[in-house]
Amino acid sequence: MINRLTLEEVERELSPTPCCDAFKISVGDLIIIETLNQSDKKKNQSFEGIVIAKRNRSNNSSFIVRKASSGFGIERTFQLHSPLISKITVKKFGNAKRSKLYCLRLNVGKPMVFKK
């Protein structure tokens, strides 16, 4: 049973993912994520924001994206290998000095300055 599960996991890792650009994202990047709507599978929802954290755990890898909408900060966690993600595009590459940008939570009204 365990051997079968590990074989399935290896096959999933070797199979191409629907969003190949997901591996190019890093902390500090401004990205646009298009996800399938859970109620209507034909419509896409887009979420644009800055990647503030990334967790690398093989198939359970995830990343947190933060955006400011009408003065409020919204954070969403996405699974890297999720079938609901249809497309990930990097709008702007950022050069962050930290691995987790949780300091952006404190600066709601102030823009964060990144090196170019």
DOVO-384671 format. One record per residue (C-alpha): residue in three letters; x, z, y. Coordinates in steps of 0.25 Angstrom, whole numbers, plus 5000, padded with zeros to 4 digits. Each point is the difference from the previous one (the first is absolute). Example, Ala and Ser with C-alpha at 12.3 -4.5 7.8 and 13.67 -1.06 7.14 Angstrom:
2
ALA504950314982
SER500649985014
//
This chain:
116
MET500050005000
ILE501150045010
ASN500849874996
ARG498849925003
LEU499850065014
THR501449985004
LEU500049864995
GLU498749975009
GLU500750075012
VAL501349914998
GLU499149884999
ARG499350045013
GLU501350025007
LEU500549864996
SER498749935003
PRO500049945015
THR499250095009
PRO499049945010
CYS500750045012
CYS501549964999
ASP500350045014
ALA499750154997
PHE501450024995
LYS500549965014
ILE499350115008
SER500850125004
VAL499750125009
GLY499849965015
ASP499449864997
LEU498849955007
ILE499249944989
ILE498649944997
ILE499350034987
GLU498849924995
THR499250074989
LEU498849964993
ASN498750075004
GLN499650094989
SER498549975002
ASP500149855002
LYS501249944992
LYS500049875008
LYS500350075014
ASN501450045004
GLN500250125010
SER501350015008
PHE500850125004
GLU501149995010
GLY501050125002
ILE501450054999
VAL500550054986
ILE500350155002
ALA500450034985
LYS500349934988
ARG500150064986
ASN500749934989
ARG499550044986
SER500049874992
ASN498549974997
ASN499550115008
SER500749965013
SER499250025013
PHE500249995015
ILE499350065012
VAL499649925012
ARG499650065013
LYS499349935012
ALA499450055013
SER498549965002
SER499350045013
GLY501050125002
PHE499950054986
GLY501049994989
ILE499649944987
GLU500850014987
ARG499849934987
THR500750014987
PHE500149874992
GLN500549984986
LEU501149904999
HIS499549934988
SER498650015003
PRO499149884996
LEU499150035012
ILE501249965009
SER499949855002
LYS501149975010
ILE501150085008
THR500649945012
VAL501250065008
LYS499749975015
LYS501250075006
PHE501250064993
GLY500450145004
ASN501350084999
ALA499650144998
LYS501150114999
ARG499250094991
SER499349984986
LYS498750065004
LEU499549985014
TYR499050125000
CYS500450025015
LEU499149895004
ARG498850104997
LEU500450095011
ASN500249885011
VAL498649955000
GLY500049945014
LYS501549975001
PRO500549874994
MET501250024990
VAL501349925004
PHE500749934989
LYS501349925001
LYS499949854999
//
